[in-house]
């Protein structure tokens, strides 16, 4: 590798331009970021990570590799912030399976069982994420619902959820509709139906989810935005 590379983002860019060297540089990145991976896992599980024979560590290493493959610098988040989200999500998947409650960590799991805070948030995770969630929730409350209510009404079917994300993207790019949303704090359903050739039934069955996703996109909550698109890419087509 020619020249001096000073950060992870540059190394990932180099790897993508030189796929024949991918294995070597990915291995080096994983090795150099082992303390970060272990610390992130411990933050989710609340316990010490055994380096030998640790299923959590295996999952964390795979998740770090996944983050290297899926990271999109144009989304605005740093690689390590994105990697922390991916590792945390995969460890929570594992934990839920161990509890015989296997679920995918996605936008329908944004709260803990005991409260109305997003499932990926706890005192061990990055303050940047917590700040975004607080801002996000403050907007949702203006629309008349909170995170706990959002979870209850988030589409569970993959295709329905992905279609709602696609519609939310279209809405977030329509300045007049977004402006109406924040002025009235409700979706202008009639405008959306005419503009995007959809139906009232489709909107109503995902209304809270669409509002929540539009807020993430229109307010450029970059870490939550990474989460939205990661969740969508993980869903089978």
MARTOR-114665 format. One line per field, with one value per residue: residue in three letters; chain; x, y, z of N, C-alpha, C, O in turn. Coordinates in steps of 0.1 Angstrom, whole numbers, plus 5000, padded with zeros to 4 digits. Example, Ala and Ser with C-alpha at 12.3 -4.5 7.8 and 13.67 -1.06 7.14 Angstrom:
<nodes>
type ALA	SER
mol A	A
n.xx 5132	5128
n.yy 4943	4978
n.zz 5078	5071
ca.xx 5123	5137
ca.yy 4955	4989
ca.zz 5078	5071
c.xx 5132	5129
c.yy 4967	5000
c.zz 5078	5079
o.xx 5142	5134
o.yy 4967	5011
o.zz 5085	5080
</nodes>
This chain:
<nodes>
type UNK	UNK	UNK	UNK	UNK	UNK	UNK	UNK	UNK	UNK	UNK	UNK	UNK	UNK	UNK	UNK	UNK	UNK	UNK	UNK	UNK	UNK	UNK	UNK	UNK	UNK	UNK	UNK	UNK	UNK	UNK	UNK	UNK	UNK	UNK	UNK	UNK	UNK	UNK	UNK	UNK	UNK	UNK	UNK	UNK	UNK	UNK	UNK	UNK	UNK	UNK	UNK	UNK	UNK	UNK	UNK	UNK	UNK	UNK	UNK	UNK	UNK	UNK	UNK	UNK	UNK	UNK	UNK	UNK	UNK	UNK	UNK	UNK	UNK	UNK	UNK	UNK	UNK	UNK	UNK	UNK	UNK	UNK	UNK	UNK	UNK	UNK	UNK	UNK	UNK	UNK	UNK	UNK	UNK	UNK	UNK	UNK	UNK	UNK	UNK	UNK	UNK	UNK	UNK	UNK	UNK	UNK	UNK	UNK	UNK	UNK	UNK	UNK	UNK	UNK	UNK	UNK	UNK	UNK	UNK	UNK	UNK	UNK	UNK	UNK	UNK	UNK	UNK	UNK	UNK	UNK	UNK	UNK	UNK	UNK	UNK	UNK	UNK	UNK	UNK	UNK	UNK	UNK	UNK	UNK	UNK	UNK	UNK	UNK	UNK	UNK	UNK	UNK	UNK	UNK	UNK	UNK	UNK	UNK	UNK	UNK	UNK	UNK	UNK	UNK	UNK	UNK	UNK	UNK	UNK	UNK	UNK	UNK	UNK	UNK	UNK	UNK	UNK	UNK	UNK	UNK	UNK	UNK	UNK	UNK	UNK	UNK	UNK	UNK	UNK	UNK	UNK	UNK	UNK	UNK	UNK	UNK	UNK	UNK	UNK	UNK	UNK	UNK	UNK	UNK	UNK	UNK	UNK	UNK	UNK	UNK	UNK	UNK	UNK	UNK	UNK	UNK	UNK	UNK	UNK	UNK	UNK	UNK	UNK	UNK	UNK	UNK	UNK	UNK	UNK	UNK	UNK	UNK	UNK	UNK	UNK	UNK
mol A	A	A	A	A	A	A	A	A	A	A	A	A	A	A	A	A	A	A	A	A	A	A	A	A	A	A	A	A	A	A	A	A	A	A	A	A	A	A	A	A	A	A	A	A	A	A	A	A	A	A	A	A	A	A	A	A	A	A	A	A	A	A	A	A	A	A	A	A	A	A	A	A	A	A	A	A	A	A	A	A	A	A	A	A	A	A	A	A	A	A	A	A	A	A	A	A	A	A	A	A	A	A	A	A	A	A	A	A	A	A	A	A	A	A	A	A	A	A	A	A	A	A	A	A	A	A	A	A	A	A	A	A	A	A	A	A	A	A	A	A	A	A	A	A	A	A	A	A	A	A	A	A	A	A	A	A	A	A	A	A	A	A	A	A	A	A	A	A	A	A	A	A	A	A	A	A	A	A	A	A	A	A	A	A	A	A	A	A	A	A	A	A	A	A	A	A	A	A	A	A	A	A	A	A	A	A	A	A	A	A	A	A	A	A	A	A	A	A	A	A	A	A	A	A	A	A	A	A	A	A	A	A	A	A	A	A
n.xx 5009	5008	5020	5010	4986	4962	4938	4909	4888	4902	4917	4897	4887	4909	4910	4887	4893	4914	4908	4922	4939	4923	4918	4942	4944	4920	4923	4943	4931	4911	4927	4941	4920	4909	4907	4887	4865	4861	4855	4831	4814	4814	4801	4775	4768	4774	4794	4826	4846	4855	4884	4892	4874	4849	4817	4804	4826	4833	4810	4812	4835	4828	4808	4822	4837	4815	4807	4828	4824	4799	4799	4792	4806	4795	4771	4776	4784	4811	4834	4839	4818	4796	4804	4802	4775	4766	4780	4769	4742	4743	4752	4731	4712	4722	4721	4693	4685	4697	4680	4659	4642	4643	4649	4652	4673	4660	4641	4617	4623	4629	4628	4634	4622	4613	4609	4608	4629	4652	4663	4691	4703	4722	4741	4766	4771	4779	4778	4770	4750	4730	4723	4712	4690	4675	4668	4654	4632	4620	4609	4591	4572	4560	4545	4526	4531	4552	4584	4578	4552	4556	4571	4551	4535	4550	4557	4558	4562	4586	4586	4566	4577	4601	4589	4577	4599	4610	4590	4591	4616	4611	4592	4608	4624	4607	4602	4580	4561	4574	4577	4550	4545	4560	4549	4522	4524	4516	4510	4505	4483	4467	4481	4504	4494	4486	4510	4528	4516	4503	4483	4457	4453	4478	4494	4482	4486	4512	4518	4529	4555	4564	4564	4583	4606	4609	4615	4640	4654	4649	4658	4684	4697	4724	4735	4713	4703	4721	4715	4689	4692	4710	4694	4675	4690	4697	4674	4658	4653
n.yy 4988	5021	5052	5072	5061	5073	5070	5049	5051	5058	5035	5016	5027	5023	4995	4988	4997	4981	4951	4927	4928	4928	4908	4908	4935	4938	4919	4931	4954	4944	4931	4953	4967	4952	4957	4977	4963	4943	4960	4971	4949	4941	4964	4960	4934	4936	4923	4907	4899	4868	4860	4836	4809	4823	4830	4854	4871	4860	4866	4894	4899	4890	4909	4933	4929	4929	4955	4969	4961	4972	4999	5033	5061	5085	5088	5102	5094	5084	5057	5041	5047	5037	5010	5003	5004	4983	4960	4961	4956	4930	4915	4919	4905	4879	4876	4877	4854	4835	4838	4825	4840	4848	4874	4899	4926	4955	4982	4977	4971	4992	4999	4990	4962	4972	4999	5032	5037	5036	5004	5000	5018	5025	5032	5026	5031	5051	5086	5102	5088	5086	5113	5118	5101	5112	5137	5128	5114	5136	5149	5130	5129	5154	5147	5132	5106	5081	5063	5038	5034	5035	5012	4992	4996	4994	4981	4946	4928	4921	4931	4950	4968	4976	4988	5009	5023	5031	5048	5067	5078	5091	5110	5125	5138	5156	5188	5205	5188	5178	5203	5208	5187	5194	5217	5212	5190	5164	5138	5148	5132	5131	5146	5130	5106	5114	5124	5103	5081	5062	5045	5052	5032	5019	5038	5043	5019	5020	5044	5057	5046	5056	5084	5085	5076	5095	5117	5110	5110	5135	5153	5146	5127	5112	5088	5073	5071	5055	5032	5027	5021	5000	4981	4977	4966	4942	4928	4901	4899
n.zz 5000	4990	5001	5031	5052	5073	5087	5094	5075	5052	5047	5043	5019	5003	5003	4989	4964	4958	4956	4956	4977	4999	5019	5034	5044	5057	5078	5092	5101	5117	5137	5148	5159	5178	5207	5206	5195	5215	5237	5228	5227	5254	5264	5256	5266	5292	5306	5311	5283	5272	5255	5245	5230	5228	5220	5216	5210	5185	5170	5172	5157	5132	5127	5127	5104	5086	5089	5077	5051	5045	5051	5044	5036	5026	5040	5063	5090	5111	5106	5128	5146	5131	5129	5156	5160	5143	5155	5180	5174	5163	5185	5202	5188	5191	5219	5223	5210	5226	5248	5239	5223	5196	5175	5149	5151	5144	5130	5143	5168	5187	5213	5248	5267	5290	5289	5272	5255	5229	5217	5212	5229	5257	5287	5279	5253	5224	5230	5209	5195	5215	5217	5192	5193	5214	5202	5180	5193	5205	5184	5175	5196	5192	5170	5182	5193	5210	5213	5222	5214	5187	5182	5186	5164	5142	5109	5106	5086	5061	5034	5036	5054	5040	5018	5031	5039	5014	5005	5025	5019	4995	5003	5021	5003	4992	4995	5000	5011	5033	5047	5052	5069	5093	5099	5105	5120	5112	5088	5054	5040	5016	4997	4996	4985	4959	4949	4949	4940	4957	4982	5006	5024	5024	5035	5060	5074	5080	5092	5115	5115	5090	5094	5115	5102	5081	5097	5106	5082	5070	5090	5090	5107	5112	5122	5130	5105	5091	5104	5096	5068	5070	5082	5062	5041	5053	5052	5037	5001
ca.xx 5000	5017	5016	5007	4972	4961	4926	4902	4881	4911	4921	4886	4886	4920	4906	4877	4900	4923	4902	4931	4946	4913	4920	4954	4942	4909	4928	4951	4922	4905	4936	4944	4908	4904	4902	4874	4855	4859	4849	4818	4807	4812	4791	4762	4765	4777	4803	4839	4846	4866	4890	4892	4861	4838	4808	4802	4837	4832	4799	4817	4845	4820	4800	4832	4839	4803	4807	4838	4818	4787	4801	4790	4811	4786	4760	4780	4789	4824	4833	4838	4804	4788	4808	4797	4760	4765	4784	4759	4730	4745	4753	4718	4706	4727	4715	4679	4684	4700	4668	4648	4633	4651	4644	4662	4673	4656	4633	4606	4628	4636	4627	4637	4609	4608	4608	4605	4641	4657	4670	4705	4709	4725	4751	4779	4772	4783	4769	4764	4738	4720	4719	4703	4677	4667	4663	4644	4620	4613	4600	4580	4562	4552	4535	4516	4535	4566	4591	4571	4540	4561	4574	4538	4528	4560	4554	4566	4566	4598	4582	4558	4587	4609	4581	4575	4612	4611	4580	4597	4627	4604	4586	4618	4629	4597	4603	4567	4554	4581	4574	4537	4545	4565	4540	4509	4528	4509	4513	4495	4481	4462	4493	4513	4487	4486	4524	4536	4507	4501	4469	4455	4455	4492	4500	4477	4491	4526	4519	4539	4568	4568	4567	4596	4617	4610	4622	4654	4660	4648	4666	4698	4702	4732	4737	4701	4701	4729	4708	4677	4696	4716	4683	4669	4699	4698	4662	4658	4645
ca.yy 5000	5032	5064	5070	5061	5078	5066	5037	5054	5058	5021	5010	5031	5016	4981	4987	5000	4970	4939	4915	4930	4929	4899	4912	4947	4936	4912	4940	4963	4937	4929	4966	4972	4942	4964	4984	4953	4937	4970	4973	4937	4942	4974	4954	4922	4940	4913	4905	4890	4858	4859	4822	4802	4832	4831	4868	4876	4855	4874	4907	4899	4890	4921	4943	4927	4933	4970	4973	4959	4980	5013	5043	5074	5096	5089	5112	5089	5078	5042	5034	5049	5027	4997	5001	5001	4970	4951	4961	4950	4916	4909	4918	4893	4867	4876	4874	4840	4828	4839	4818	4850	4852	4884	4907	4940	4964	4993	4973	4968	5004	5001	4979	4957	4979	5014	5038	5041	5028	4992	5001	5028	5023	5041	5022	5034	5064	5097	5108	5081	5090	5126	5117	5095	5122	5146	5120	5112	5149	5152	5120	5134	5164	5141	5125	5093	5079	5052	5025	5032	5033	4997	4985	4998	4992	4969	4934	4921	4927	4939	4962	4977	4981	4998	5021	5031	5037	5059	5078	5085	5100	5121	5134	5146	5166	5199	5210	5178	5179	5215	5207	5178	5200	5228	5207	5178	5152	5135	5152	5120	5133	5150	5119	5097	5120	5126	5091	5070	5052	5044	5056	5020	5016	5048	5042	5008	5022	5058	5061	5042	5065	5096	5083	5075	5108	5126	5106	5114	5150	5160	5142	5120	5104	5075	5065	5069	5043	5020	5024	5015	4987	4972	4974	4958	4929	4921	4893	4905
ca.zz 5000	4989	5009	5045	5055	5087	5094	5090	5063	5040	5045	5036	5006	4996	5001	4979	4952	4956	4962	4958	4990	5009	5031	5042	5051	5067	5089	5100	5107	5128	5147	5154	5165	5188	5220	5203	5194	5228	5246	5224	5231	5268	5267	5253	5274	5306	5313	5305	5271	5271	5242	5241	5230	5231	5208	5215	5202	5171	5164	5171	5146	5119	5126	5123	5090	5079	5089	5067	5038	5043	5055	5034	5041	5023	5050	5073	5102	5111	5105	5142	5150	5123	5134	5170	5159	5137	5165	5191	5169	5162	5198	5208	5181	5198	5233	5222	5206	5239	5256	5232	5217	5184	5166	5142	5156	5133	5134	5152	5182	5191	5228	5257	5272	5302	5288	5259	5249	5218	5222	5211	5237	5271	5291	5274	5239	5221	5233	5197	5193	5225	5214	5181	5197	5222	5193	5173	5201	5208	5172	5175	5206	5186	5161	5191	5198	5215	5207	5226	5205	5174	5181	5185	5151	5131	5101	5109	5074	5055	5022	5040	5060	5030	5010	5039	5039	5001	5005	5034	5012	4985	5011	5027	4992	4987	5005	5003	5020	5046	5054	5057	5081	5105	5103	5111	5128	5107	5074	5044	5033	5003	4989	4994	4976	4946	4944	4948	4934	4967	4987	5020	5032	5026	5044	5074	5081	5084	5093	5125	5110	5079	5101	5122	5092	5075	5106	5106	5069	5068	5100	5088	5119	5104	5128	5128	5090	5088	5110	5087	5056	5073	5085	5050	5034	5059	5050	5024	4991
c.xx 5009	5011	5012	4992	4969	4948	4919	4895	4890	4915	4910	4884	4897	4916	4896	4882	4910	4918	4911	4938	4936	4915	4931	4950	4930	4914	4936	4942	4915	4914	4939	4932	4901	4899	4889	4863	4851	4851	4834	4809	4804	4802	4777	4758	4767	4786	4816	4838	4858	4871	4890	4878	4849	4830	4805	4813	4836	4821	4804	4827	4838	4813	4810	4835	4827	4803	4816	4832	4807	4788	4800	4794	4802	4774	4764	4786	4803	4823	4831	4824	4795	4791	4802	4782	4758	4769	4773	4746	4731	4746	4740	4710	4710	4721	4700	4677	4687	4688	4656	4637	4640	4643	4655	4661	4671	4647	4620	4610	4635	4634	4630	4623	4604	4606	4606	4618	4646	4665	4685	4711	4711	4737	4765	4781	4775	4773	4763	4751	4727	4715	4709	4690	4669	4661	4652	4631	4613	4604	4588	4568	4554	4542	4525	4519	4549	4572	4584	4559	4545	4565	4561	4532	4538	4557	4563	4570	4577	4594	4575	4568	4596	4602	4579	4588	4614	4602	4585	4608	4621	4598	4597	4625	4620	4596	4589	4559	4561	4578	4560	4537	4549	4556	4527	4512	4518	4513	4502	4492	4476	4473	4502	4507	4488	4500	4531	4528	4506	4486	4469	4457	4469	4498	4495	4483	4505	4529	4530	4553	4573	4572	4581	4608	4619	4618	4637	4661	4660	4657	4681	4704	4711	4734	4725	4698	4709	4721	4696	4682	4703	4704	4676	4677	4699	4685	4663	4649	4634
c.yy 5012	5044	5061	5071	5063	5074	5054	5039	5053	5043	5014	5014	5025	5001	4979	4990	4989	4957	4927	4916	4930	4921	4904	4925	4946	4929	4922	4950	4956	4935	4942	4972	4962	4948	4971	4974	4947	4947	4971	4961	4938	4953	4969	4943	4926	4930	4912	4895	4881	4857	4845	4816	4811	4834	4846	4875	4872	4863	4888	4909	4899	4903	4933	4942	4931	4948	4975	4972	4969	4995	5022	5056	5086	5098	5098	5107	5084	5063	5036	5036	5039	5013	4993	4997	4987	4959	4949	4954	4934	4909	4909	4907	4880	4865	4872	4859	4831	4828	4833	4828	4856	4862	4891	4921	4949	4975	4990	4970	4980	5007	4988	4974	4966	4994	5019	5044	5031	5016	4993	5011	5023	5031	5038	5026	5048	5075	5103	5101	5085	5104	5126	5111	5104	5132	5140	5119	5125	5153	5142	5124	5145	5159	5132	5111	5092	5067	5039	5023	5030	5018	4989	4985	4998	4980	4958	4927	4928	4936	4952	4973	4984	4991	5011	5030	5038	5049	5071	5085	5095	5112	5130	5142	5156	5177	5204	5201	5178	5191	5214	5198	5186	5212	5223	5195	5166	5150	5141	5141	5122	5137	5138	5109	5102	5120	5113	5079	5059	5052	5048	5044	5017	5026	5046	5030	5009	5037	5063	5058	5052	5078	5096	5083	5088	5117	5123	5111	5129	5158	5155	5136	5109	5090	5066	5062	5057	5031	5017	5017	5001	4977	4968	4965	4944	4921	4913	4900	4895
c.zz 5000	4996	5023	5046	5070	5094	5087	5076	5051	5037	5038	5022	4997	4993	4990	4965	4948	4962	4964	4971	5001	5021	5040	5051	5061	5079	5098	5107	5119	5140	5155	5162	5175	5201	5218	5202	5207	5237	5241	5228	5246	5272	5265	5263	5289	5314	5305	5293	5271	5257	5236	5241	5233	5218	5206	5207	5188	5163	5162	5159	5133	5117	5122	5108	5081	5078	5079	5053	5035	5046	5043	5039	5038	5031	5061	5086	5100	5110	5118	5148	5144	5128	5148	5169	5153	5148	5175	5187	5168	5175	5205	5201	5189	5212	5232	5218	5219	5248	5250	5227	5205	5176	5160	5148	5145	5138	5142	5166	5188	5206	5235	5262	5283	5301	5274	5253	5239	5223	5221	5221	5251	5274	5285	5260	5236	5223	5220	5193	5202	5222	5202	5185	5205	5212	5185	5181	5204	5196	5172	5184	5200	5176	5169	5195	5202	5209	5210	5217	5191	5172	5179	5171	5139	5123	5104	5097	5066	5043	5026	5046	5050	5021	5017	5039	5025	5000	5014	5027	5002	4992	5016	5016	4987	4997	5009	5013	5033	5054	5060	5070	5093	5109	5110	5121	5125	5093	5065	5035	5018	4993	4986	4984	4962	4940	4941	4944	4944	4971	5001	5029	5035	5036	5058	5081	5085	5088	5103	5121	5099	5085	5107	5113	5085	5084	5106	5093	5067	5078	5100	5101	5114	5109	5127	5113	5086	5093	5101	5075	5058	5075	5071	5041	5040	5056	5037	5014	4986
o.xx 5017	4999	5011	4986	4974	4947	4922	4895	4885	4916	4912	4881	4895	4918	4898	4877	4914	4924	4908	4943	4940	4915	4930	4953	4930	4910	4935	4945	4914	4910	4940	4933	4890	4889	4880	4852	4839	4842	4825	4798	4793	4794	4768	4747	4761	4786	4817	4831	4869	4864	4888	4871	4840	4834	4804	4811	4839	4824	4802	4827	4842	4813	4806	4836	4829	4799	4814	4835	4805	4779	4806	4786	4802	4767	4755	4793	4807	4813	4823	4819	4786	4782	4798	4777	4750	4761	4770	4740	4722	4742	4736	4702	4701	4717	4696	4667	4680	4687	4645	4625	4642	4632	4667	4651	4680	4646	4614	4602	4647	4639	4629	4613	4592	4603	4603	4617	4643	4674	4691	4724	4701	4743	4774	4792	4774	4761	4752	4741	4715	4703	4699	4679	4657	4649	4641	4620	4601	4594	4577	4557	4542	4531	4516	4510	4557	4566	4583	4557	4538	4562	4561	4526	4534	4554	4576	4581	4576	4599	4577	4566	4598	4607	4579	4587	4618	4606	4584	4609	4626	4600	4595	4631	4623	4589	4587	4553	4554	4576	4557	4529	4543	4557	4523	4503	4512	4518	4490	4497	4481	4473	4506	4514	4492	4503	4538	4532	4508	4478	4479	4462	4473	4506	4503	4484	4511	4540	4538	4563	4585	4582	4589	4618	4631	4626	4645	4672	4671	4661	4689	4715	4706	4735	4725	4692	4704	4721	4693	4675	4702	4705	4673	4672	4701	4685	4668	4639	4626
o.yy 5014	5045	5050	5081	5055	5075	5050	5031	5048	5040	5006	5006	5021	4996	4970	4985	4988	4953	4919	4906	4933	4926	4904	4925	4953	4932	4921	4953	4962	4937	4942	4980	4963	4944	4970	4976	4945	4943	4973	4963	4935	4951	4974	4943	4919	4930	4917	4885	4885	4855	4843	4817	4806	4838	4850	4883	4880	4868	4894	4919	4906	4908	4941	4952	4937	4954	4985	4980	4973	5003	5019	5063	5096	5108	5102	5114	5080	5058	5027	5027	5033	5005	4982	4989	4979	4949	4938	4946	4927	4897	4899	4900	4872	4854	4864	4853	4821	4819	4834	4825	4868	4859	4890	4927	4951	4977	4999	4967	4979	5017	4977	4982	4966	5001	5011	5054	5019	5018	4986	5012	5018	5038	5046	5026	5057	5074	5109	5108	5088	5106	5133	5116	5105	5136	5146	5122	5125	5159	5147	5123	5146	5165	5126	5104	5101	5060	5030	5012	5022	5012	4980	4976	5001	4969	4959	4920	4941	4947	4962	4984	4996	5002	5021	5042	5049	5060	5082	5097	5106	5123	5143	5152	5164	5175	5207	5206	5178	5191	5219	5200	5184	5217	5230	5191	5160	5159	5139	5140	5115	5132	5137	5103	5094	5117	5112	5067	5047	5059	5047	5045	5014	5022	5046	5031	5001	5041	5071	5066	5056	5084	5104	5088	5091	5125	5132	5117	5135	5169	5159	5140	5098	5080	5055	5052	5048	5021	5005	5007	4992	4965	4956	4955	4934	4909	4918	4905	4898
o.zz 5009	4998	5027	5043	5078	5106	5076	5068	5040	5025	5029	5013	4986	4982	4982	4955	4936	4972	4973	4976	5013	5032	5052	5063	5071	5090	5110	5119	5130	5151	5167	5171	5179	5206	5226	5208	5210	5244	5250	5232	5250	5281	5272	5269	5298	5326	5293	5294	5272	5247	5224	5251	5240	5208	5194	5198	5179	5152	5151	5152	5124	5105	5114	5101	5071	5068	5072	5045	5023	5043	5032	5046	5045	5030	5069	5093	5089	5114	5120	5155	5150	5130	5150	5176	5158	5149	5179	5194	5172	5177	5212	5207	5191	5216	5241	5223	5221	5256	5255	5227	5205	5171	5164	5150	5136	5150	5147	5174	5192	5211	5230	5261	5285	5310	5265	5246	5240	5231	5229	5221	5257	5266	5286	5254	5245	5220	5221	5189	5198	5223	5203	5180	5203	5214	5182	5176	5205	5198	5169	5181	5204	5173	5163	5199	5200	5200	5202	5212	5184	5161	5171	5167	5128	5128	5104	5097	5065	5042	5020	5043	5050	5017	5011	5039	5025	4995	5010	5029	5001	4987	5014	5019	4978	5008	5021	5022	5044	5066	5071	5079	5104	5120	5120	5128	5134	5086	5067	5024	5009	4982	4974	4975	4953	4929	4931	4945	4940	4965	5009	5040	5046	5044	5067	5093	5093	5088	5100	5123	5099	5081	5106	5116	5082	5079	5105	5094	5063	5075	5108	5105	5112	5102	5124	5110	5078	5086	5098	5071	5050	5070	5070	5035	5032	5057	5027	5017	4978
</nodes>
